[in-house]
Amino acid sequence: MTAKALDVERIRNDFPILNRKIHGQPLAYLDNAASSQKPAAVIAAVSGYFLNSHANVHRGAHQLSVEATDAYESARAVVADFIGGRTKELIFTRGTTESINLVANSWGAAHLAEGDEVLLTLMEHHSNLVPWQLVAARAGARLKFVGLTPDGRLDLEDLAAKLGPRTRIVALTHVSNTLGVVNPVAEVARLAHEAGALCLVDGAQAAPHLLVDVVDIGCDFYAFSGHKMCGPTGIGALWGKKELLDAMPPWQGGGEMISEVQLEHSTWAAVPHKFEAGTPSVGDAVGLGAAVRYLSQVGLEAIHSHEIELTEYALERLTELEGFELFGPREDRVGVISFRFGDIHAHDLATILDARGIAIRAGHHCNQPLMRHLGVDATARASLYLYNTRAEIDALVEGLIAAKTLFGGFA
Ligand code: PLP
């Protein structure tokens, strides 16, 4: 079934910031893998909440507290539904980083013992690496890393070889924030389970762009961030299988997460509240709910097809440029385009493009081990979303040609 085509001009009208001029030039925002822009519907939902319904949640008998609680809990329901999960399995966090820290510190601290293994991959964002380093060091567990194929895909043979009787969890990214490759996470979850391990998927770069169904994937945990999917910063989620979440100890203690508190000990609230200590970021959760409603209304399949078509166009145009080198595979990818351009440093490219109103990112993208593997200290990265256009890709190509001219060609 082909997805309905996006009316990109109409969609662009939903995002007020896209009308901005940067250094006198129209903005071409190609830094979506770092953070997406926000539609007016999300901004209105957040401000509407604070204008009309704000109070602290869950404990209040008064009208505003009831409204705030309803807004917060109905956001939880739509966000859970968006990834095919159940409401009771959806914990609000500050984002992917906090979601993974939650699993590492709660499940990991309870289940990892001396000699156990955590299987990660060479393409993990620091958010899905450093939390495991910390918990593994405390437990005496070992980290192992699945390698990549020469074109930048996950090496499934290596994964099968490294999965062993001591593997307790396989934690991997759904989509690489540098290589743009979509990993076969359902296959990995199946292999992990066959080996008696759990599977955590970092969905930071997938949930905004792909139709995600955690049940179809078959993973145990799925983490994602609101700000990359049209929602506010400071909000994201962890989905986990109910029986695992029920059995896990709390991570942070405080208000909201308890059932009963004595001076010396306490009992815990039911999941998801057990993992939401303190006053939650209610306004941001409302904004994430609105973002998910917005994305669902536009249609994830339509968004994905648009991005695939635009990525194809971008790669066709960019690979025509002498000196352009793509990192990551040509196929099985989304619109995260990391590249090198001759010997012009990525930071110089980003600065030159910025002067033309084009926002790309340059750096290690929180992928330092991957950069070392690729033999570079940084890449330039253009990353696409539903509001990007062919004209913006053309501007990027012209900007790169201008950069080359400015540098007097390549050495
Ligand atoms: N994982 C991946 C693959 C990412 O791309 C990012 C952000 O760039 C993160 C995790 C961390 O997300 P956040 O900073 O929103 O917690």
Boltz pocket constraint, residues with backbone or C-beta under 6 A from the ligand:
constraints:
  - pocket:
      binder: B
      contacts: [[A, 33], [A, 34], [A, 94], [A, 95], [A, 96], [A, 97], [A, 98], [A, 125], [A, 127], [A, 128], [A, 173], [A, 175], [A, 176], [A, 177], [A, 202], [A, 204], [A, 205], [A, 225], [A, 365], [A, 366]]
      max_distance: 6.0
